[in-house]
Each structure stands twice: as C-alpha cells, then as structure tokens.
Amino acid sequence: MLSSGAAPRRFLACLLAALLGCGARTDLPAPPIPDAAVEVPRVIPCIEVPADGTPVRANLVLRAEIGNADIVFLIDATASMRQEIEQIRKRLRDRIAPGINEAIPGARLGVATFADFPAGNYGDPATDYPFRLHLRTSSELEQVQAAVDSIRLGNGMDEPESQVEALYQLATGEGIGAYVPASLGCPGGGRGYACFRDDALPVVLLFTDASFHEGPGGHSRYSPAVLGLTPHSYADAVDALNGLGAKVIGFDSGPGSLAGNHLRALARDTGTVDDRGQPLVFDIGPTGTNLENDVVDAVRTFASTLVQDVDAYARDADPDDGVDVETWVQALVPVSADPPEGVEAIDLENNVFRGVTVGTLITFEILVSAGVVEPGPEPLVVLADIVFRGDGRNTLDVTRVELVVPALDGTGCEDPLDAEVLEAR
C-alpha cells in the first residue's frame, strides 16, 4: 500500500463474454478515476470436469495490456543536466508519477545516475562515477522522491559520458573494479542492480544531453590504460538489456544530434519502438522546461503501442490440496484474436500469440482432464491460477479458475462455464 493513499487502478481481464471481472491493484499515486474506489468482486469461472477422465475444454479471454512494469529513471548527473534534474524533482509527485501510474497501473519506480569514470580526462575524481544506484524499484513514492532529491551534480569533463557502462551495471549488478561495487543482491528476488522483478517488464528512462563513451559503432572508446581495466562495450550493454527483456526509452536534451542518434540506436537495438517501428526517443529541449509532460507522453505512447508475445500457463493455487494442477490442465492453446490484425501470428507449436498489440482481445482454450476420480458426497474443488505472460516474463494477469468434479448426486458448479466435453480417450 502506498503511503500517499492513492486510489487503486484496475487491470482489466476478460473471461468469456459475460465473465468479465476486475481485480484491484495498489499503484503509484494517480488522479481520481471514476468508480475506482468501488470494489467489484471478481467472478471466478468454474469448469465441471468429468470423473471418468474425459477431457473438457473451455475458452478464457484476455485483453492484452502491458502488465507489471519496473521503471528506472537513469539520469545523467553531470553539471549540464541541472535544470532537467530539478524539473524531475519538482514534478515527480504531482505530475510524473501520477501520469506513469495512469499509463501503467502497478508500475514500480527506481532511480540511478551516471556521470563518467573518474580517470584521466574522462571525469572528476572528486565528483564523478560511471554508475550509482539511488533506489531499487519501489512502489513507495516517498522513497522515489527522496532518491531523486539525493542526486548531486558531477562534472563529466569530456563531452561523452558513461551511459553504456551505466546500462550494463543496471542490467547486471556485476560491478566493475573499484569504480562500481558489485550489487549486494536482491533479498526479495529480482535481477540486476535495481532488482527488476522476475514477473515485470524492465523499462529504463534514460535522460542525457551527451553522446556515449563506447557508443554505437565504437564511438569514443575509453583507453583501458587510463582506466586500469577494460570497460564494457555497447554490445555488452545491449546483450545484458535484451537478456532481461528490458526496454530503453530515451530523453534527449542535448544541443546537437549525436546524443539523439545514440539514443535512437539503443532504442532500436532493444526493441523499444512504437507500432510504426519508430524508436521511442523524445527531445525534451536543453532546459527540460516541459520535461514532466514529455515523460508522461512518452510512457503513454510506450504503453499503448507495446507489442509482445503472449502465452499462458497453469499454477497451483493451493499447493496443500493434494492435487497437482499441472496434471489436470493439459494445455492452454491460443485460438483467436479480436481484431485479427491485433496479432502477427498464432504459434500453435509453442502455444503463443506472436506480436500482440495492446488492447487486443485474445482467446485461449484450456484443456482439462482430472484422470479417473472416485466421486464423493461433496464436489471435489481444485483451484488453478492461469497466468498470462508477456514475452515469457512479465505477468499480464492471473485468473483463478475452479475445476470441479461433481459429487455423486451431480452437484457441481453453481454457474458452470460453457465447456465442451470431448470424446473419451
């Protein structure tokens, strides 16, 4: 629960026409949403499963959305970024965080900065560093605000900065020599320096006005002799980000085109593009005057144009009931999309919808068989959680389903989901 007491937003998932229901989430603060405070009980679909092992199948429908997301502000903290950082400080609470929450309900925010390696002419030993984490991803707005407030300006000296090393460290938590200590790990689970959740989409908001050391095409390489080690390359950073499935949205406040060119290359190389294939990089001007609106508009664009592969799997909702749900749920097969052009393809070999556009209704067929079960005086009720995933990682929704073997007298679901009983095998 956020300490600022925001009204929960709702992630919509659909269950076969009339079985639409809503689950509440606790998110970053957002402007009031009509009826958002009204708790609507989520309908749990119930499927009757024959006791003789005959399989049944039914449809489950999901409206594709972005799902869980962990968003890290990765900010160039050199002196020329003073005005942009001040705008983030001033408008985080009243504009930026609510706008992100509206676009991506349930998003957590983290904060990290970079300047440059404090060696040679690259950076100032008194103020500069290639990467620093201020806050792991968190749903506590007070913590996010405090992290942004803690940023102190560095120097940066030469014009290119350590964006590439910072991205690599953010994604891996590996550390590099005496410049950046290795991450202490993630006690609550997760990966990378920011502890990106295993079931969330990692998103980096990269703010800079400078080109990249070790940038695309080998731009402005460091001298290992000066650093005393070999830093990570652009390819290393891209591989690490793609290994997480991370997306990088760029915010360019540089006076020239080189920073923007590097940000656009990074966006393309991490698949951070809109529905027209254009890299998600935004020019926020040299002073960041309208930064807060630019950030919100960028996140909205990202959330509304994201394309992802979607699959589903069954998870045991009650591990102590003595029934292995995975043996009952034999398949979750992609069937159809509405509109059809909302998906690029249906991959039946791997049971995945490929290239699903946000807002598309996608239908999975669930195939269930209980095996041979001796009916009792009461129905046998088994709870299964159907987890819908984007790109094999981030949770889009979790739908609880009751699988019921009727009692001896035929008593089963009160309101059974339409299901087709197949021929016995």
Secondary structure as GFF3:
##gff-version 3
##sequence-region A 1 425
A	DSSP	beta_strand	10	13	.	.	.	ID=ss1
A	DSSP	three_ten_helix	17	19	.	.	.	ID=ss2
A	DSSP	beta_strand	21	24	.	.	.	ID=ss3
A	DSSP	beta_strand	46	48	.	.	.	ID=ss4
A	DSSP	beta_strand	56	63	.	.	.	ID=ss5
A	DSSP	beta_strand	69	76	.	.	.	ID=ss6
A	DSSP	three_ten_helix	79	81	.	.	.	ID=ss7
A	DSSP	alpha_helix	82	91	.	.	.	ID=ss8
A	DSSP	pi_helix	92	96	.	.	.	ID=ss9
A	DSSP	alpha_helix	97	103	.	.	.	ID=ss10
A	DSSP	beta_strand	108	114	.	.	.	ID=ss11
A	DSSP	beta_strand	132	138	.	.	.	ID=ss12
A	DSSP	alpha_helix	141	149	.	.	.	ID=ss13
A	DSSP	alpha_helix	163	172	.	.	.	ID=ss14
A	DSSP	beta_strand	201	208	.	.	.	ID=ss15
A	DSSP	three_ten_helix	216	218	.	.	.	ID=ss16
A	DSSP	alpha_helix	224	227	.	.	.	ID=ss17
A	DSSP	alpha_helix	234	244	.	.	.	ID=ss18
A	DSSP	beta_strand	247	252	.	.	.	ID=ss19
A	DSSP	alpha_helix	258	269	.	.	.	ID=ss20
A	DSSP	beta_strand	281	283	.	.	.	ID=ss21
A	DSSP	alpha_helix	291	305	.	.	.	ID=ss22
A	DSSP	beta_strand	307	316	.	.	.	ID=ss23
A	DSSP	alpha_helix	325	328	.	.	.	ID=ss24
A	DSSP	beta_strand	329	338	.	.	.	ID=ss25
A	DSSP	three_ten_helix	340	342	.	.	.	ID=ss26
A	DSSP	beta_strand	345	347	.	.	.	ID=ss27
A	DSSP	beta_strand	352	357	.	.	.	ID=ss28
A	DSSP	beta_strand	361	368	.	.	.	ID=ss29
A	DSSP	beta_strand	380	390	.	.	.	ID=ss30
A	DSSP	beta_strand	394	405	.	.	.	ID=ss31
A	DSSP	beta_strand	420	421	.	.	.	ID=ss32
###
